[in-house]
């Protein structure tokens, strides 16, 4: 069997294993969905009127439109915490030692986790998106192409955060430690333009909010779905995605190839 | 027995491994002829698991010429992996999925066809008495069941060389004997087994050759019989509480080993009924009444004291009684 077909075959076996885990024990993934959904409902129904005025909107529905792109990105950040936890759990299991002593494609363990995680991210985004639509979110003028680009951006962002989360899971000694180190991935959206525009934040803080990975991705998604100004956000978002993917990939594979203790 | 590399399933020359400044394996040599059971015997922390991890490609050695299944470990680990199966000290099963799913996972990773995979999985589950529990998550299995599933998973790919790292540690006696039976069956099928254990009786029961690993070095190597000849024989130990009684007994029983600190005497004995009776008769005849009498048969401890001098261990005879 050629190296490529071996890689594909073993990786899809590992993917099936991870999806089986996720299907058998959905509570971890579903729990992680609670945070973005709660924040969505909280900010719309409790703080919505005030915040709507703050962004210059007429009523609450304007704020729903503003908020949803950020919540969707936050959903990805939340879902990959689960990835970090399951990678860390896996690495502490004897089964990984068994995989390492088998004549299988070396990278398939990680690829299985990564593809599984991206699939879970997209599924989570669809679920949270459905809640958003249920409470009144509508895309104003997105064309089919823009929808496609939005989906592509969400998938790419999922891939980038997944690799980072896999790296965090690899170097964490336990599932708890992995959950802690991945925590920033769901907290970063709080200091992005997800909830309020970056230019309403204190001046010294604006650069941090504007250039962290979430803001450009959120602004690009907002532009695609709602027709707001994207500006140079799209390429900053792309650069972040590619950069984080490469960094996470290098980090994860280096720690996987290191001798286990 | 030939000594060409092909006749050896596993060979190691000058195997070294250190973690930081702690040397775990200090230049060991091993040779396992094809189709035999080789046992690496040693106490906890002797380096047994490290040796298995290195020979099974999990960890890289610091130095040494290592060949497994005819392939050089340093040059071609992937070919080594295709030949071996590893069952570790801690069960390498996926607890989140069922026993059957674990087996099918292995079948997929060995690139068996769907049909062949199902057949192999079902056969092995049946053979290892796991068919009934096949649909239950592996995390719910007992220790013995997990070990059996672990070994069944190892066999899916039909490995020619199998590493068993302490396969019976923590098992109850019945599961232990079941595991021994399984291991014997494997070898009759022609595979080579590299077994680590801390039990002398296990090595005695199963292994063709035994190497005693102590403190990162091979302290002795040979068949079970050869090793036992190195061990001081069994003895009967008499313990006294009254120093006067101890002294008079020590004088009366000339051919004994004295331990003045513990007020105890050791009389060489194989521990058979006949020998015990003659010792008791002798004691009665000389009017000695010990406060405690224990029969001591050779065990792993004795092997180590014989091989390492036992200087660091208290309450042990410092010279051979035989």
Interface residues (C-beta under 8 A of the other chain):
Chain A: X1 X9 X10 X13 X16 X17 X20 X21 X24 X25 X93 X94 X95 X97 X98 X99 X100 X101 X102 X103 X104 X259 X260
Chain B: X56 X57 X58 X59 X60 X78 X79 X81 X82 X84 X86 X88 X90 X91 X92 X93 X94 X95 X96 X97 X101 X105 X108 X109 X110 X111 X137 X153 X157
